[in-house]
Amino acid sequence: MTITDTASALLTDEMLARFEERAPRYDRENSFFTEDFEELRESGYFRATLPPEFGGPGLSLAEINRMQRRIAYVAPATAVAVNMHHYFVGLCADMHRAGDPSGDWVLQKAAEGHIFAAGHGESGNDMPVLLSSSKAERVEGGWEFTGHKIFGSLSPVWTYLGIHAMDTSDPANPQVVHAFLDRNATNYHIEETWDTLGMRATTSNDTILERAFVPDDAVILVCPAGFAGAGFFHVALFAWALLGFAGVYSSIARRAYDETVAKMHDRTSIALTRSMAYHPGVQHEVAEMRVHLEALTAHLDRVCDDWSNGVDHGGDWPVKIVACKYDVVTRAFAVVDSALDLTGGSGIFKRSNIERMFRDARLGRIHPGNSLLTHELVGKLSLGINPDEQPRWG
């Protein structure tokens, strides 16, 4: 079966039509995308990145990114939440292909139908994954985790939550512990905090860890804190997560552009003899939107393809990943912002797709890495400055 056949079986046009129909309701009710989720699970979509030896079709980052864009075109919040699962399974698949079996446990669990989610977000931690405000303590047979995790997409359905925390038992050599919390574990609870501007159907609630135990076999990595401990695991995680986010926001921009272009031929003015499509100002704005789309699509495709094809960018990979995500989401929001301008007053009503897309698109610049972190990492690494160098500023 070809990749095209596989993609068509996992994600049909009929499924996408149903996703599109339900998306406004999920947003309006601030409810989880339950029906979408069940359809995706039934089709095998959550196994899409599993290597063949684990029973999956082994789709690459580039291949799943393009499929995710199809979902995001009709249901952006569904796509964002699903990305959390794919980025853990995808990075472990890449580790497996590279000869590192550390993540094979995740692949086995995903093959059994388990759902993975991300518990990396922490208030006040602007260095996600590399540092943590949560605490990891070594105990017999594993680790105990204490902390407050935010932005936990897939809260209603995950069976394993990917978490990380700091082991500071040796203050001179702090370690970051990366592990997976079983939903059946004790000493944690989920707080229903999710009532937000956009991406409402993701149900990204807070998770409170109170000495929650994770056994050693569910710990994927223990490494030095900061960039000193960064390796393939971190870079692959950033590639799958950040480029996945970028793919979602690129599709929001594409949908906003398509709807705007179609609408301009219907908009009229009593001061014009033809539609607003003939207004020079409209033509200029549409041209700007199109230029952004051409650039962001090319940028995203190139970086995704390079990663999937094993192009050796060496130490430049972190820069390429965070720069691509930042560029795509910034351009995407500019497109949606212009769409709201050109749509006019009708675009601000809740019944409008543009209104929902505007709110969803704005969250792209908040998703890691945000503008501050992106410019810090790209600037420092381009200048040959170690991001771990202290003091951090000055």
N, C-alpha and C positions, 0 to 999 in steps of 0.2 A: 504494500500500500504506500502511495506517495505521501509526501508531507501535505500536499493540497487535499488529498482524500482524507487524511487523518484530521486535519483542521476542520474540514467540512463536517465530519462525523461528530467531533467534539463540540462544535459551535455552529448550529444551523441558523439559517435566516429566520426560521420560524421561532426559534428561541429568542433571537435578538428582537424580533417584533414584540414578543411578550415582555421582554425586559423594558423596552421603550414604553410600553403601555403602563407598566407598573411604576416606573421611576418617579413620576410626579406625586403619586400617592405616598410612596415611601418618604419622599422629602417632606411633603405636607404633614404627614402623621409622625415624622421623626421615628420611623419604625425600621427594623432590620429587614434586609432584602431576602426574606425567608424563601419565597417561591423561586426567586432567581437562584439562590444558593442550592436548593434541592434539585433544580434542573441541571445545574452545572455538575453537581455531585453524581447525578444519575448518568450523565453523558460520559463521565470519566475525565472531565476537564481538570480536576485537581490532581490527576495522575499524569498530566500531559508532559511534565518535564522529567519524569522518571526514566532512567536508562532502560533499554530493552531487557537487560538481565534482572531488573526488578519489576518487569511486567508492564513497562510504559513505552510510549513511542519515542521518548528521548528528545523532545523538542528543545532546541537551543534557546538562548536568551533572545536572539533576534527573531526567531520564529514565534515564541510565546509573546514577545513584545508586540508584534503585529496583530496577533489574535486579541490581545488585551485592548488594543486600540479600537478594534471592532466593537467590543463591549462598551468601551468608554464613549463611543460616538452616540450611543443610545442610553447608557446608564452609567455615568461616571463613578458614582459612589460604589456601585457593585464592583467595578473594575479596580478601584483603589483598594478595597478590602481584600479582594481575591489576590492582589499583588503580594500581600503579606505572606500568604501561604506559598506562592510560587517562589518568592525570593529565598525562603529557607530551603525548599526542596531543590530549587535550581542551583543554589550555591553548593549544596552537598553533592549534587550530580556532577558539577564541575570538579569538585574535589576528588570524587571517585574516578573520573576520567583522567585526572592528573596523577593517579596512583596513591592518593591519600584516602584510606578507608575510615577516617575519623567520623565522617558524616553518614556512613552506611546505615547506622541505626535509624537515622531520620528517614532515609529512603525506604527502609523496611517498614517503618511505621506508616509512611505515606502510602505504600503499596497495600497496606491493610485497611486503608480508608481514613486514617487519622488526619485531622486538620491542624495545621500549624499557624500560629499568629505571633506577632512581634510585641514583646514587652521591653522595648528599649527606651521609650520616651520617659524623661524625668524632668520635672520642673527645676529650672536653674542649672541644668547640665547642658552646656552648649557644645560639648564634645561627645556626641552620642557614640556608643559602642566602645570608644577608646578610653573613656573615663566613666565613673558612675557615682551617684550619690547613695546608692543602695549598698548594703553590707553583706558580704559572704563570709561565713564562719565554717571552718573545717570541723566536721564531727565524724563519728564512726560510720563508715560506709557511704559518706557523701558530704553534702554541704547544706547549710541552712541559710536562707536568704531573707533579708529584712529590708523593706524599702517601699516606696510609693511610685508605681509605674502609671504613666498616662498615655493617652492615644492608643489604647489597646483594641484596635479594629478586630472584628470577628468575635467580640466578647460573648455573644450567645452560643457560639458553635465550636470554638476551638477546643481541641482535646490536648494539645501541647502548646504552651506559651514559651517562646524563646526569650530568655531573660539573661541579664548580665549584672554583675555586682563586684565590688572591690573587696579583696582580701588584704587588709592592712595589718595583719599580725606581725609582719616585719616592716616597720615604717620606712626603712631605707629601701625596700624592694617591694612596693605594692603590686599586687597581681589583680588582673581582671578575670573573673570566672564566668564562662559562657555555658549556659545549660538550658534544659527544657523542663518546665514545670508541668507535671501531669494534672489534668483537671480534677482527678480524684484525690489529689494531695490534700493535706490539712494545713491549717494555719495561714490561710490567705482568704481574701474575699474580694468580690467585684462590687464597686460602687457605681451606680447608674448616674453618671455625671454628664452624659453626652447630649447636649442641646445647643447646637452650634450654628454658625453662619452658613456653612456649606458642608457638603459630603455627609449629610445627616444619616443616610441609610447604612453607613459603615458601623454604627453603634460602637464607637471607640471609647469604651468606658475605662475608668481607672481600676487598677488592680493593686490591692494593698497586701504586701507580703509581711508576715509576722513570724519569722523563724520557720518559713516554709521549707520543708526538706526535699532535696533532689538527690537521688542516688548517683553514685559515681558513673554508672553506665549511661546516664542521661546528661553527663557533662561532656561537651564537645571540645572545649579548649580552656586551658588556664595559661595566661600569658602576661608579660609585663604590661603595666599601664601605659597609656599614651602611644605615640607613634613608635616607640621603642619596641613594642610588642606586636606591631602590625605586620601581618603576613598575608598569604593568599586568602585565608578565611575572611579577613577584613575587606580586602579589595574585592573579592567575589561578592560579598554581602552588599557592599556599596554599589557594585555594578548591577546586580539583580534588583536591588531596592530602588535606587535613585533613577536608573534608566527606566525602570518600571513605572515610577511616578511620572517621569517625563512623557512616557508614551500615553498615559491617561490624559494629561493636560494638553498634549498635542491634538488629541481627538476632540476635546472640548472646543479648541480653537477652530478646528476644521468644521465642526458642526455649526458653530456660530457664524463662520464665514459663509457656509453654504446657505444657511437660512437668510442671512442678510442680503446676499446677492439675489436670491429669489424674490425677496420682499421689495427690493428697490424698483423692480419693474411694475409693482402694484401701487407703490406710494405716489401720491400726486400732490400738487400744489395749485391753488387757484391762480398763482402768478406764473405758472408754466404751462406750455402747450403739450408737453410730453411728460412721461413719468420722471421720477427723481433719479432714475438711472442715467439720465442725460445731464444732470447737474454736475458741473466741473468739480465742485467740492466733494460730491459723493464719489465720483470717479477717482479722485486723488486718494480718498480714505480707503476705498476698496483696493486700490493699487498697493497702498501701504500694508493692508491686511494680507494681501497675496504675497508680497515680498517676505513678510514675516513667516508665512506658512512655508514658502519654498525653502527658506533658510533653516527653520527649525526642523523640518522633515529631513532635509539632507544631513544636518548635524546629527540628529538622533539615529538615522539609519546607518551612518558611517561608524559611529562609536559602537552601536549594537553589533554590526557586522564584524568589526575588527575584533571585538571580544569573542564572538562566537567562532571566528576563524582562527583564533589563537595568535593574532598579530602581536608581536613582541614590542610593546611600548615601554617595557621595563619600569623604571621608577616614575615614569610620566602617567601611568594609569590612573592614580588618584586624581591628578589634575584633569585629565580628559573626562573622567566620570562626573566629577562635581561641576566642572565648567559646562558640560553638556546639559546636565539637569537644570542648572541655573539659566542657561541661555534659552532652553526650550520653554520653561515655565514663564519666564519674563516676557518672551515674545508672545506666548499663548495668551497671557493676560492682556497684553496690548491689543491683540486681535479682538478679544471678547469685549474689551472696553470700547473699542471703535464700533463694534456691533451694536452695543447699547446706544451709543450716540446716533448712529444711522437709523436704528429702529424707531427712535423717538419715544414719545410718551407711552405708547403701547407696550414697550419693552419693560416697563417697571411694574407691570401687574403680575401677580402671582400666577396667573394663567399662562404667562409667557415662558417659553423655553429659555429665552434670552435672560430673563430675571434669574432663573435657577442656575444657568450656566455661568452668569456673572459671579454669583456667590460661590459656586464650586471652584471656578477658576482662580479666585483670589487665594484659596488655600494652598495652591501650588508653591507659592513663594514662602510659605511657612514650613512645608515639608522639608525634612533634612535633605541636603544642606541648605540652610537659609542664606540670605545674601551676605550677612556678616561672616559666617563660617566659610562660605565659598571664596570670598575675596581674601580672607586670611590665609587659607590653605593654598590657593593658586598663587597669591603673591609671595608667600614665604618659600614655597617649594620652587617657584620660578627663580627666586633670588638665591637659592641654595641655603636658606635658613631652616634649621631644624625646628619644626613646630613645637617640639617639647622644650626648646630652649627657654630658660627662665632668667629674669622675669618675662612673662608672656608678652608684655608691651613695654616699650621704652628701653 
